[in-house]
Amino acid sequence: MVEGSMTQGAGQGPEVARTATLRDFRVPAYVHETGPFAQDTPPDEDAGPTEEPEGYTPTRRDLPVINRSDTVQVAVDPAASEGADGPGPLYVVGDVHGYLDQLVAALQEQGLIDGAGDWSAGTARLWFLGDFTDRGPDGIGVIDLVMRLSAEAAAAGGYCKALMGNHELLLLGARRFADTPVNSGAGTATFQAAWLLNGGQKTDMDRLQDHHLQWMARLDAMEQVDGHLLVHSDTTAYLDYGDSIEAVNDTIRETLTRNDADECWDLFRKFTKRFAFRDDGGAEAVRSLLDMYGGSRIVHGHSPIPYLLGDVGSEDGEDSTGPVVEGPHLYADGLAIAMDGGVTMAGKLLVQQLPLAD
């Protein structure tokens, strides 16, 4: 935890205690939404696609209505905000896929949250690599936790941030386009069918609210931190969307904003590809991304480590007898770090501090 006072130095006189101030952090999970975007009750599963109010735009990027009474008061330590000692340690989290209990346990094991589930890591920096929902029991609970920790970490002088995974694209598409036919490249497909096929959970769809959709649609696709290029998917498809990190993130957000089902499907399809870094030419593929976007190593999720080790197994957790995953997988001549421990395959949900020792 971050102390609330400055360390006494030579000639500085007595140590002066600092008084924590209050800052409002707006946590979407606690929002009581009003107006045409509110969803007070879950959709009826038998009612078919919901009729939206006239003028409704699913990709609208305005924040939900937040009243003063809906904000969360978080004590902020001014010393922590100053960051006098520089940034805190860096952690990354692999694919969660709705396994909220396993996520909480893994974050607690690393000292990032306490027994009550609150941020306890001071100025630490935490990045989630995407895929919060589908297959597991509580994807919306995972998103709500990440949103809350983002506010609490910022109050302590650190941060908690997230990248977009292919399952965020899939859930957005299923909600926006439902059974609208799209050109899959191999015939006609729909987001709804693909979402169900890939582990979509009705309980998640029932609890999905406008602020969850807006949060997902604004997630970045890639970032570079301390020489680590963070992405979700082990694919070179990022190169199709821009020649800089900013350009890639902007292009993907703009694609989602245009609300074109075929464009969104193409985006989802490209970021579902995997194994670009695994076999012959894998290190070269990694270098193509590092040369374009910077960094000395790629850190990714998406492909379960048992897959990368050659044990295909079953991603639904049945008949999976693959190797026991104890930590991240370093491969591609040491240029790539895989973080998906295969929690959906009875594996391990990984939370790892970087840099990773060779």
C-alpha positions as CSV (number, residue, x, y, z in Angstrom):
1,M,0.0,0.0,0.0
2,V,1.1,3.6,-0.6
3,E,2.1,5.5,2.5
4,G,0.4,8.8,3.2
5,S,3.5,10.8,4.0
6,M,6.9,11.7,2.5
7,T,10.1,10.3,3.7
8,Q,12.2,12.7,5.7
9,G,15.5,13.7,4.0
10,A,18.6,15.5,5.1
11,G,18.0,19.1,5.9
12,Q,14.2,18.8,5.1
13,G,13.1,19.2,8.7
14,P,10.3,17.1,10.3
15,E,8.3,14.8,8.2
16,V,4.9,16.4,7.3
17,A,1.9,14.1,7.2
18,R,-0.3,14.4,4.1
19,T,-4.0,14.4,4.3
20,A,-5.7,12.2,1.7
21,T,-8.2,14.1,-0.4
22,L,-11.4,12.9,-2.0
23,R,-11.9,12.5,-5.7
24,D,-14.9,11.2,-7.5
25,F,-14.3,8.2,-9.7
26,R,-17.2,7.3,-11.9
27,V,-17.6,3.5,-12.0
28,P,-19.9,2.4,-14.7
29,A,-20.9,-0.8,-12.8
30,Y,-22.7,1.4,-10.3
31,V,-24.5,3.6,-12.8
32,H,-28.2,3.9,-12.7
33,E,-28.8,4.7,-16.3
34,T,-31.7,6.8,-17.6
35,G,-33.1,7.7,-20.9
36,P,-33.4,5.7,-24.1
37,F,-30.2,3.7,-23.5
38,A,-31.2,2.3,-20.1
39,Q,-31.9,-1.4,-19.7
40,D,-33.7,-1.9,-16.5
41,T,-34.7,-5.5,-17.2
42,P,-32.9,-8.2,-19.1
43,P,-34.2,-8.9,-22.6
44,D,-36.8,-11.7,-23.0
45,E,-35.0,-14.7,-24.6
46,D,-38.1,-15.6,-26.6
47,A,-38.9,-12.1,-27.8
48,G,-36.3,-12.0,-30.5
49,P,-34.1,-9.0,-31.3
50,T,-35.1,-6.0,-29.1
51,E,-36.7,-3.0,-30.9
52,E,-34.6,0.0,-30.1
53,P,-36.0,3.5,-29.8
54,E,-36.1,5.7,-32.8
55,G,-32.7,7.3,-33.4
56,Y,-30.8,4.8,-31.3
57,T,-27.2,4.3,-32.4
58,P,-25.5,1.2,-30.8
59,T,-22.1,2.7,-31.3
60,R,-22.8,6.0,-29.7
61,R,-19.8,7.0,-27.7
62,D,-21.4,9.4,-25.2
63,L,-21.0,8.3,-21.6
64,P,-24.1,7.1,-19.8
65,V,-25.9,9.6,-17.6
66,I,-24.2,9.7,-14.2
67,N,-25.6,11.6,-11.3
68,R,-23.6,12.9,-8.3
69,S,-25.3,10.3,-6.1
70,D,-24.0,7.5,-8.4
71,T,-20.3,8.3,-8.0
72,V,-18.0,6.4,-5.8
73,Q,-16.0,8.4,-3.3
74,V,-12.4,7.1,-3.3
75,A,-9.7,8.5,-1.0
76,V,-6.7,9.7,-3.0
77,D,-3.2,10.0,-1.4
78,P,-1.5,13.1,-2.9
79,A,1.9,11.5,-2.5
80,A,0.8,8.5,-4.6
81,S,-0.5,10.8,-7.3
82,E,2.8,12.5,-7.5
83,G,4.6,9.3,-8.4
84,A,7.8,10.5,-6.8
85,D,9.4,7.0,-7.0
86,G,8.4,6.5,-10.7
87,P,5.9,4.0,-12.0
88,G,5.1,0.9,-10.0
89,P,5.6,-2.7,-11.1
90,L,4.0,-4.0,-14.2
91,Y,1.6,-7.0,-14.3
92,V,-0.3,-8.6,-17.1
93,V,-3.4,-10.9,-17.0
94,G,-4.2,-13.6,-19.6
95,D,-7.6,-14.6,-20.9
96,V,-10.3,-14.7,-18.1
97,H,-13.3,-16.0,-20.0
98,G,-15.8,-15.4,-17.2
99,Y,-13.9,-17.3,-14.5
100,L,-14.3,-14.6,-11.9
101,D,-13.4,-16.7,-8.8
102,Q,-10.2,-17.8,-10.4
103,L,-9.4,-14.2,-11.4
104,V,-9.9,-12.9,-7.8
105,A,-7.7,-15.7,-6.4
106,A,-4.9,-15.0,-8.9
107,L,-5.0,-11.2,-8.2
108,Q,-4.9,-11.9,-4.5
109,E,-2.0,-14.3,-4.8
110,Q,0.0,-11.5,-6.5
111,G,-1.0,-9.0,-3.9
112,L,-2.9,-6.8,-6.3
113,I,-6.2,-7.0,-4.4
114,D,-7.0,-7.7,-0.8
115,G,-9.3,-10.2,0.8
116,A,-12.3,-7.9,0.2
117,G,-11.5,-7.7,-3.5
118,D,-10.2,-4.1,-3.4
119,W,-7.1,-2.7,-5.0
120,S,-4.1,-3.1,-2.6
121,A,-1.1,-2.6,-4.9
122,G,-0.6,1.1,-4.7
123,T,1.2,2.4,-7.8
124,A,1.3,-0.9,-9.6
125,R,0.3,-1.1,-13.2
126,L,-2.1,-3.9,-14.4
127,W,-3.0,-4.8,-18.0
128,F,-5.7,-7.3,-19.0
129,L,-5.0,-8.8,-22.4
130,G,-8.7,-9.2,-23.3
131,D,-11.3,-12.0,-23.6
132,F,-13.3,-11.3,-20.4
133,T,-16.5,-13.2,-21.3
134,D,-17.8,-16.4,-22.9
135,R,-17.3,-20.1,-21.8
136,G,-17.1,-19.2,-18.1
137,P,-19.9,-18.5,-15.7
138,D,-19.6,-14.8,-15.0
139,G,-18.2,-12.6,-17.8
140,I,-20.2,-9.5,-16.8
141,G,-18.9,-9.9,-13.2
142,V,-15.3,-9.9,-14.6
143,I,-16.0,-6.7,-16.6
144,D,-17.5,-5.0,-13.5
145,L,-14.5,-6.0,-11.5
146,V,-12.0,-4.6,-14.0
147,M,-14.0,-1.3,-14.2
148,R,-14.0,-1.0,-10.4
149,L,-10.3,-1.8,-10.1
150,S,-9.5,0.8,-12.8
151,A,-11.0,3.5,-10.5
152,E,-9.4,2.2,-7.3
153,A,-5.9,1.8,-8.9
154,A,-6.1,5.4,-10.3
155,A,-6.9,6.6,-6.8
156,A,-3.8,4.9,-5.5
157,G,-1.5,6.4,-8.2
158,G,-1.4,3.2,-10.3
159,Y,-3.6,2.0,-13.1
160,C,-5.6,-1.0,-14.3
161,K,-6.2,-1.1,-18.1
162,A,-7.5,-3.5,-20.6
163,L,-7.1,-4.5,-24.2
164,M,-9.8,-5.7,-26.6
165,G,-9.9,-9.4,-27.4
166,N,-11.7,-11.3,-30.2
167,H,-14.5,-12.3,-27.7
168,E,-15.2,-8.6,-27.0
169,L,-15.7,-8.1,-30.7
170,L,-17.9,-11.2,-30.8
171,L,-20.1,-10.1,-27.9
172,L,-20.4,-6.6,-29.4
173,G,-21.4,-8.1,-32.7
174,A,-23.9,-10.6,-31.2
175,R,-25.6,-7.7,-29.4
176,R,-25.6,-5.3,-32.3
177,F,-26.3,-7.5,-35.3
178,A,-27.8,-10.7,-33.8
179,D,-28.9,-12.8,-36.7
180,T,-28.1,-10.3,-39.5
181,P,-26.3,-12.4,-42.2
182,V,-22.7,-11.5,-42.8
183,N,-20.3,-12.6,-45.5
184,S,-17.9,-15.0,-43.7
185,G,-15.7,-15.8,-46.6
186,A,-17.0,-19.3,-46.6
187,G,-20.7,-18.6,-47.0
188,T,-23.3,-16.9,-44.8
189,A,-22.8,-16.6,-41.0
190,T,-24.2,-14.5,-38.1
191,F,-22.6,-13.1,-35.0
192,Q,-25.3,-14.7,-32.9
193,A,-24.5,-18.2,-34.1
194,A,-20.8,-17.6,-33.8
195,W,-21.2,-16.2,-30.3
196,L,-23.1,-19.3,-29.2
197,L,-20.7,-21.6,-30.9
198,N,-17.8,-20.0,-29.1
199,G,-19.2,-20.3,-25.6
200,G,-21.6,-17.3,-25.4
201,Q,-23.5,-17.4,-22.1
202,K,-27.1,-16.3,-21.9
203,T,-26.6,-15.0,-18.4
204,D,-23.9,-12.6,-19.8
205,M,-26.2,-11.4,-22.5
206,D,-29.1,-10.8,-20.1
207,R,-26.9,-8.7,-17.8
208,L,-25.1,-6.8,-20.6
209,Q,-25.9,-3.1,-20.2
210,D,-25.1,0.0,-22.3
211,H,-22.1,1.0,-20.2
212,H,-20.6,-2.4,-20.7
213,L,-21.0,-2.1,-24.5
214,Q,-19.5,1.3,-24.5
215,W,-16.6,0.2,-22.4
216,M,-15.8,-2.7,-24.7
217,A,-16.1,-0.6,-27.8
218,R,-13.5,1.9,-26.5
219,L,-10.8,-0.6,-25.6
220,D,-7.5,-0.3,-27.3
221,A,-6.2,-3.2,-29.4
222,M,-2.5,-2.8,-28.6
223,E,-0.1,-0.8,-26.3
224,Q,3.6,-0.7,-25.6
225,V,4.7,-0.6,-22.0
226,D,8.3,-0.8,-20.7
227,G,9.4,-2.3,-24.0
228,H,6.6,-4.9,-24.1
229,L,4.2,-4.8,-27.0
230,L,0.9,-5.9,-25.5
231,V,-1.7,-7.4,-27.8
232,H,-4.5,-10.0,-27.5
233,S,-4.0,-12.2,-30.5
234,D,-0.9,-14.0,-31.7
235,T,-1.5,-12.8,-35.3
236,T,0.1,-10.3,-37.6
237,A,-3.4,-9.0,-38.6
238,Y,-2.6,-5.8,-36.6
239,L,-0.5,-4.7,-39.5
240,D,-3.6,-4.4,-41.7
241,Y,-5.0,-1.6,-39.5
242,G,-2.2,1.0,-39.2
243,D,1.6,1.7,-39.1
244,S,1.5,2.9,-35.5
245,I,-0.1,1.9,-32.3
246,E,-2.3,5.0,-32.3
247,A,-3.3,4.4,-35.9
248,V,-4.3,0.7,-35.2
249,N,-6.4,1.7,-32.2
250,D,-8.1,4.5,-34.0
251,T,-8.8,2.4,-37.1
252,I,-10.4,-0.3,-35.0
253,R,-12.6,2.1,-33.0
254,E,-13.7,3.8,-36.2
255,T,-14.6,0.4,-37.7
256,L,-16.8,-0.4,-34.8
257,T,-18.4,3.1,-34.9
258,R,-19.4,2.7,-38.6
259,N,-21.7,-0.2,-37.4
260,D,-21.2,-2.2,-40.6
261,A,-21.9,-5.9,-39.9
262,D,-19.5,-7.2,-42.6
263,E,-16.7,-4.8,-41.5
264,C,-17.1,-5.9,-37.9
265,W,-17.2,-9.5,-38.9
266,D,-13.9,-9.1,-40.9
267,L,-12.3,-7.5,-37.9
268,F,-13.5,-10.3,-35.6
269,R,-12.3,-13.0,-38.1
270,K,-8.8,-11.5,-38.4
271,F,-8.3,-11.3,-34.6
272,T,-9.5,-14.8,-34.2
273,K,-6.5,-16.1,-36.1
274,R,-3.7,-17.6,-34.0
275,F,-0.3,-19.4,-34.1
276,A,1.5,-16.8,-36.2
277,F,4.5,-16.9,-33.8
278,R,4.6,-20.6,-33.1
279,D,6.2,-22.5,-36.0
280,D,8.8,-21.9,-38.6
281,G,8.9,-18.2,-39.3
282,G,7.3,-17.4,-36.0
283,A,10.2,-15.2,-34.8
284,E,10.2,-13.3,-38.1
285,A,6.5,-12.7,-37.7
286,V,7.1,-11.3,-34.2
287,R,9.8,-9.1,-35.5
288,S,7.5,-7.7,-38.2
289,L,5.3,-6.3,-35.4
290,L,8.1,-5.1,-33.2
291,D,9.7,-3.3,-36.1
292,M,6.5,-1.6,-36.9
293,Y,5.2,-0.7,-33.4
294,G,8.2,-0.8,-31.2
295,G,9.2,-2.9,-28.2
296,S,11.5,-5.8,-27.6
297,R,9.0,-8.5,-26.8
298,I,5.4,-9.3,-27.6
299,V,3.1,-10.3,-24.8
300,H,-0.2,-11.9,-25.9
301,G,-3.2,-14.0,-24.8
302,H,-5.7,-15.7,-27.1
303,S,-4.0,-19.1,-27.8
304,P,-3.9,-21.4,-24.8
305,I,-0.4,-22.4,-23.9
306,P,-1.3,-26.2,-24.3
307,Y,-2.1,-25.4,-27.9
308,L,1.2,-23.7,-28.4
309,L,3.0,-26.7,-26.9
310,G,1.3,-28.9,-29.4
311,D,-1.5,-30.4,-27.3
312,V,-4.6,-29.3,-29.0
313,G,-7.0,-30.8,-26.4
314,S,-10.4,-29.4,-25.9
315,E,-11.1,-25.7,-25.2
316,D,-14.4,-26.5,-23.5
317,G,-12.7,-28.3,-20.6
318,E,-13.7,-31.8,-21.6
319,D,-11.2,-34.6,-22.2
320,S,-8.3,-32.2,-21.7
321,T,-5.1,-34.0,-20.6
322,G,-2.6,-31.5,-21.8
323,P,0.5,-30.4,-19.9
324,V,0.1,-28.6,-16.6
325,V,0.6,-24.9,-17.1
326,E,2.4,-23.2,-14.2
327,G,3.3,-19.9,-15.8
328,P,3.7,-17.9,-19.1
329,H,5.3,-19.6,-22.1
330,L,8.4,-17.8,-23.6
331,Y,9.0,-18.8,-27.3
332,A,9.8,-17.5,-30.8
333,D,13.5,-17.1,-30.0
334,G,12.5,-15.4,-26.7
335,L,10.6,-12.7,-28.5
336,A,7.0,-13.8,-27.5
337,I,5.4,-14.4,-24.1
338,A,2.1,-16.3,-24.1
339,M,-0.2,-15.5,-21.2
340,D,-3.3,-17.7,-21.9
341,G,-2.9,-20.5,-19.3
342,G,-6.0,-22.3,-20.6
343,V,-8.5,-21.6,-17.8
344,T,-11.2,-22.9,-20.0
345,M,-9.3,-26.2,-20.4
346,A,-8.9,-26.8,-16.6
347,G,-5.7,-24.8,-16.9
348,K,-4.5,-21.8,-14.9
349,L,-5.5,-18.2,-15.1
350,L,-2.2,-16.4,-15.3
351,V,-1.3,-13.1,-13.6
352,Q,2.4,-12.3,-14.2
353,Q,4.8,-9.5,-13.3
354,L,7.0,-8.2,-16.1
355,P,9.8,-8.4,-17.1
356,L,9.8,-12.1,-17.3
357,A,13.1,-13.8,-16.5
358,D,14.5,-15.9,-19.4
